[in-house]
Structures are given as structure tokens and as C-alpha cells.
């Protein structure tokens, strides 16, 4: 499921989910007559709905004040106006609700009064969101205490005098109030759009997206790996993004007037792709005073792959079509001359990155000699980027990542996956901006990501530092692939408990789907993945089930895109 589909699916259940979690967390009655509860307000700016929780009741106890304050984190309107009502007048303006979000598993919290009279909320975080909307999986340090101090005011009412900055929501509340939105950047060649997923309150989605894209910066792990057409002098003049007849109006500084048409078109492309939210069908870029800038969306290359699986059998290499295999001109013949265990094919289908039966990494072109690139022991499957660089790393030497240029020149990546004890799988994103890996991180398995920084000629020079932990896995993983520009497919578990899990970069994971057997390889795209088992049977995903296609498969290849 893509980022967009996830967000819209969440909107469908928005009201029901929040009503349930508020009842559970704010101590609302669960039986008896129906009483007025959360008021739902139609939002003319974002196209979504906003929730307005209840303010403090008279003579509430300190614990009830903290409970109400926590529940009021679901109401972001007017800078969490309702939550501010639980604060002492002297403390208002000090608490910073936009500092971030602590997200915990539903039902996993305790609220107790300490000996000093403070109220301590203890939660087990599953993720956090920072002030820019970037999500990170929680550390493995277990429950954390959040302390709230209160004082009785002159009118006898208890109010909060000290609280942690940010808000605290359980996962169901969070997904109801916040949505995931992709800030769209370009790769350095201006060929692909690259999503940088952020989480913003749905009520202020358009404004937050525009501020994040135009006035903000890429997430730290992507800086230097992606580029933006927005420059100083052409930032936001107005921070709000009003709507007129479903057209978002983004007013830029006067410096945008002097930009050339190429820059304006790229800016328009980034805004339209980023502001793909309910209630917005197009975007106008305006100058101060309301003059519209003339711009049109540029063509970008898709990262989609063919729906048909790409496989190697004993006597064929190509795309599965029914019970036949359609070869790739030149490349199929070249690959049939080699005994291979892993294959990844570039978008133009002219070169393959291969791990052969000896464990070495090869460059196999459709019309040239095969080159042995890497003979280090214990190599994981190789991955090829749009510039033709083939990425390789030994499983037992995580810091020794090397990118091999077309022709064989090696470019070591300083640091690599240092800090991991082993690398299980490694893949380059189809747009060439990100490298991800399943690593063993202490006694756990995790997915790490790094931005790929390149020189003016497109040669990789380094990986971003520090790397970004994208997910912590529940079980040992054996394979990893990109399903789309913002979703990873992970093959984890073993035997009858093996499964495929879709991990959304910058978000949560989908429910795992059990595999049909002892699966060895994963490939494909969102909602249409393919797996092959150790007996050579090939299966295609059909919803939550698998359809058997053909047998005799020796290798299920990974595709890095399609020819233009």
C-alpha cells in the first residue's frame, strides 16, 4: 500500500477510531445514555476533519487534569488551544506542543501520583515524531516516565505548571489526528521525484506541507542526496495555504519573479506532487500581491516495475507470462552463460548486477564482457543504481560498502554500516538516492537507511552520517527489496512462520502476510510482490494470498525500474 493510499484509508476510519480511543484514555463513560462528546468540525483548508476535545471540568483532581490534558493532544486547532486550558496561566506560552509526538501502543500506559504529588505518565513508545514531522522508531529502552507538575490556582482549580514539550498519543489516536505526507524532492539529476515522508496534523496538512517543502530542509539522512528547486529569495511569503475551488494558493517571496522557467517548472512539480491531499486538485504559485507565476509540471521518470516476475530457470531468463518466459534481448543470453544465485537488473534492462555460484559479484552487460567486481568472502546480493554503479558489501564486514563504477572502478563508502554486527541484505532505491540494509543491530534485526551523496558526474562519494534507523524488526530477516519509492518489502521469520512485511519508510509497517512455503527470495511492487521458494516454485501476491505461477525457478530477479 502506498503512502497516499495509507493516508486516505486512515481518513475513512478517522471519526470512529478517535471516539474509541478518547473514551478509553480520557475516562469517558462506556455505558448509559448517549451524551454529547467530541465535536467534529469541517475544515475548509485541509479537506480533512478536526477533533475538538473537552476542556477541564470544575474541581477536577490533579490526575483528571493530566488525563484531560493528554486527551486534548488530539485537538491541534489554534496551537492545541484546548490542551492549553489545562495549564496554569503562568505556564501558557512555555509549553511547546509542536516539539514532537510520543506514540505508544494502545492500552500500554499507566498514570500514577508520586510521593511528591507529581503525576507520572509511563508509556512504552513505539515511535516518535520530531518538530519537523519526521518519524523514528522508538529505542529499545522500554517504558519511559513523563512527569507533570501541578499547582492549585487562586480559584482553587488544579492546573499544570510543568509538562514535557510535545504531545503524547496512542497509535490509534495518532493515526486519526496525524497523516503521512510526502515532501517531494528531486534526485540530483532532476530525473526522479523522491519522497521524504512527514507526519502533520491533518487539519493543517496543506500549510505544514508547504512550509516543510519550501521553507524547510530534507530529513538529515537525505541531505546531500536530494535537491530542491526552492532557493533563498523564493521562500514562502505567506505561511498559510488558502484554497479556492480546490486550488491551493502558495504565495512566494518576490525573488521567485527572477527565476528561469526551468526552476519554476520544477518548483511547480514539487508542490503539486507534495500537495496531493484531499480537497486539492491543483496548485497556483503566486507572487506578493496575487500575480500568478506561469509554470507547468515537468515529466519525471517513474520507479514502477513490470508486474510480471523476472526469473531465471535452467534454460531461460525473462519475464513470466502464463507458462512461458519472454527473454530480454541480449541480457538473457548473457545471463544464461553464468551460474548465478542473485540477479538485479537496471531500469533500461541493459546491465545486471549478479552474485554468482562462487559468491562473487559480477557486472553482466547485454552487449559486452562480464566483469568480476568483488570477490570478497560472504558477500550479500548486489544492487545496481541508475548511474550503473553496483553496490556490494560482505555480510560480516558491515563497514566495507563499495560501489563499483561501470567498468569496474571501486569507490569505497567510508563508514558503510559501521555499528552493525552483520548485514543480511542491501538494496539501492530505484531513484538512486538511498541505500537501505537489513542489519543485525545488537540482538535485534533492523532496517537502516543512508542517503547517497554524489559528485557532479553522478559518482557516489559517501553515505549520509549518521545513518537512519528505519524500522526494528520482530524476527530475523533474510531478504529485502523496494516495493515502491517509499515502501520496503522484508522477508522475515522461518519455516511455517515465515512472512512478508511491507515497511513504510518514515512510517509504520503493514500487517505481515504469511508466505506459501520456505521462501528464499522476494521481489516485485506494492500489492503485487512475488516470492520463490527453495523448491523453485514461484508465487505472486493476490491480496493477502499467494497464487502459484510456475515451477523450475532458480532465481527470482529484482527489477530496478522499466525502460522509458
Secondary structure, DSSP 8 states (H G I E B T S, - for coil): --HHHHHHHHHHTHHHHHHHHHHHHTT--SSSS-----EEEE-TTTSSEEEE-----TT--HHHHHHHHHHGGG--HHHHHHHHTTB-TTTTTTS-GGGEEEEEEEEEEEEEE-TTS-EEEEEEEEEEEETTS-EEE--SS--EEEEEEEEE-TTS-EEEEE--SSEEEEHHHHHHHEEEEEEEEEETTS-SEEEEEEEEEGGGHHHHHHIIIIIS---GGGBTTEE-S--TTSSBSSS---EETTEEEEEE-GGGGGS-HHHHHHHHHHHHHHT--TT--EEEEEETTS-B--------------SS-EEE-SS-EEEEETTEEEE-TTHHHHHTTS-EEEEEE-TTSSEEEEEETTS-EEEEESSS--EEEE--TTB---EE-TTS-EEE-BTT-TT-EEEE-TTS-EEEETTTTTT-SEEEEEEE-TTSSEEEEEEEETTEEEEEEEEEEE-TTS-EEEE-SS-EEEEEESS-EEEEEEEETTEEEEEES-GGG-EEEEEETTS-B---EE-SSSEEEEEEETTEEEEEETTS-EEEEETTEEEE--S--SEE-EE-----
